[in-house]
Amino acid sequence: MRAVPSLKISHQVKVQILSDEFVRLHLNLSHEVFQNLKKLQTLLSKKAKKPISLEETIEKMSHICLEKLDPVKKVERAQSREAKKSTTQSEILLEQDISIGNK
């Protein structure tokens, strides 16, 4: 890497609305964050077996993080687990009843 003069780099983020569908995002990233983003892009590209854009990478990253961190999603997952657990327990009891009835 080349030597960079000692400059104070702004962490300011600029957002420009381009249309109802798109915004332009201008921000500064550390080299480490950028390398992590590129690594994630490579991993997602390999998984999809096609090139993935940085926009798609950020989109996937946001979905994964929201799924993991959003309190509403956490509640939905817990309810889903409880429903599966309840169904599984009912199936086990039904199987036990059937096996007892066959004896």
N, C-alpha and C positions, 0 to 999 in steps of 0.2 A: 504494500500500500504506500501511497505517496504521503509525505508529511503535510499536514494541514496546519496553517497558521492558527495561533490561539485566537479563536473568534468565539464570541458568545452566540450560540445558535439558538434561535427561537424555537420553542415547542408549540408555537401558535398553530392552530388549525384553521384553514380557510375553507369555507363551504360556499359553493355557488350553485344555485338552483338553475339547471339547464332546461328542464321540462318537467311535466308531471311524472315522468318515469326516471329521470336521471339527475344526479347532482355531480358536481366536480368537487373532489376532495383534494386539498393540497396540504400535506403535512410533512414534517421531518421525522425520520426514523433513525434510530441508532443502527449501526452496521449489524449488531447482533440480532435485533428484531427483524431487520430486512432479511438476513440469512435464514432465520427461522421461518419466515414467511415463504421464502424461495424453497426451502426444504419441504415444507408442507405442500407447496404446489407440486413439487416433484413426486412426493408420495401419493397425492391424490391423482396425479396424471398416470402413475403406474397402476394404481387400483382401477381407474376408469379405462385404462388401455387407450388413452387418447390425450392430446394436450389439453391442459386446464389453464384458463387465464387467471391472472391475479384477482380479477373481480369474482370469478367462480370460487377461487380459493378463500377469499374473504367471506363470501356468501356461505360456503360450507362450514367454515370456522365459526361464523356467527350462529348457525343452526345448531352445531354441536354444543357450543357454550350455553346457548339459551336452553337447550334440552336438559343440560346438566345443572344449570344454576337458577333457572327461573322457578320461583316458589310455586307458581300455578302448575307448571309441568311436573314438579316433584310430587305434588298432591295427586295429580292424574296418574303418575307411575305407581304411587303407593296404593291408590284405589284399584288400579289394574292388577297389581300383585295380590291384593286381598281377594279380588274376584276370582283370579286363577287359583289361589290357595283354597278358597271356599269350594270351587268347582272340583278341584282335585280331591279334597276331603270327601265330598259328596260321592264322587266316583268310587273311592276306596270303600266307603260304607256300603254302597250299592253292590259292589263286587263281593264284599264279605257277606251280605245278606243272600246274594245269589248262591255263593258257595255253601253257606249254611243250609239253605233250602234244598240243595242237591244232595245233601248227606242223608 
